[in-house]
Amino acid sequence: MAKKCWIERNKRKARTVKKYADLRHKLKAEKDYVGLSMLPRDASPTRLVNRCEVTGRRRAFLRRFRLSRITFREMASAGLIPGVTKSSW
């Protein structure tokens, strides 16, 4: 499991992105790059990291389920994800 501080830091970044989204959009439309550069760094959506909802792991992240591959496999095997079945051929 990822450190709690990393997970909380990502949540804080998400709040900052949401807070400045309208202002960023307006500044970009006006092509005011000086104004954009004066915003906090964490206001940029590219600073957000996709993390597993359960463990906080950032690598091997499956966007559709918002889980890491390890958590996905465990939950799918336990039947906790509807519509997912183990394939065999």
C-alpha positions in Angstrom: 0.0 0.0 0.0 1.2 3.5 -0.8 2.0 5.9 1.9 -0.9 7.8 3.3 0.9 11.1 2.7 1.2 10.4 -1.1 -2.5 9.6 -1.3 -3.4 12.7 0.6 -1.1 14.8 -1.5 -2.8 13.6 -4.7 -6.2 14.4 -3.2 -5.0 17.9 -2.3 -3.7 18.4 -5.9 -7.1 17.3 -7.2 -8.8 19.9 -5.0 -6.4 22.6 -6.3 -7.0 21.6 -9.9 -10.8 21.8 -9.4 -10.5 25.2 -7.6 -8.6 26.8 -10.5 -10.2 25.0 -13.5 -12.4 27.9 -14.5 -9.7 30.5 -14.1 -7.2 28.4 -16.1 -9.7 27.9 -18.9 -10.4 31.6 -19.0 -6.7 32.5 -19.1 -6.0 30.0 -21.8 -8.8 31.4 -23.9 -7.3 34.8 -23.6 -3.8 33.5 -24.2 -2.6 35.1 -21.0 0.5 33.0 -20.3 1.9 35.3 -17.7 -1.3 34.9 -15.7 -1.2 31.2 -16.1 2.4 31.1 -14.9 1.3 33.0 -11.7 -1.1 30.2 -10.7 0.1 27.5 -8.3 1.9 24.6 -9.9 -0.6 22.1 -8.6 -3.4 23.9 -10.5 -2.3 22.1 -13.6 -4.2 18.8 -14.2 -1.1 17.1 -15.5 0.3 17.1 -12.0 -2.4 14.6 -10.9 -1.4 10.9 -10.8 -3.8 8.0 -11.4 -3.8 6.0 -8.2 -5.6 2.8 -7.2 -8.7 3.6 -5.1 -8.0 0.7 -2.7 -4.2 0.6 -2.3 -3.0 3.9 -3.7 -0.6 2.2 -6.1 0.2 4.3 -9.2 1.8 1.7 -11.4 -0.2 -0.8 -13.5 -3.3 1.3 -13.1 -6.5 0.2 -15.0 -8.5 3.4 -15.8 -11.8 1.6 -16.5 -11.9 0.2 -12.9 -9.7 2.8 -11.2 -7.7 -0.1 -9.6 -4.2 -1.5 -9.9 -3.8 -4.8 -11.7 -3.1 -6.6 -8.4 -6.2 -5.3 -6.6 -8.2 -5.9 -9.8 -7.2 -9.5 -9.9 -7.9 -10.1 -6.3 -11.3 -8.5 -6.4 -12.3 -10.2 -9.7 -11.3 -13.6 -8.4 -13.4 -12.9 -5.3 -16.4 -11.9 -7.5 -16.5 -8.3 -6.2 -16.4 -6.7 -9.6 -19.7 -7.2 -11.5 -19.5 -8.3 -15.1 -15.9 -9.6 -14.8 -15.3 -13.3 -15.3 -12.1 -15.3 -15.6 -11.5 -16.2 -19.2 -10.3 -19.6 -20.4 -9.8 -20.9 -24.0 
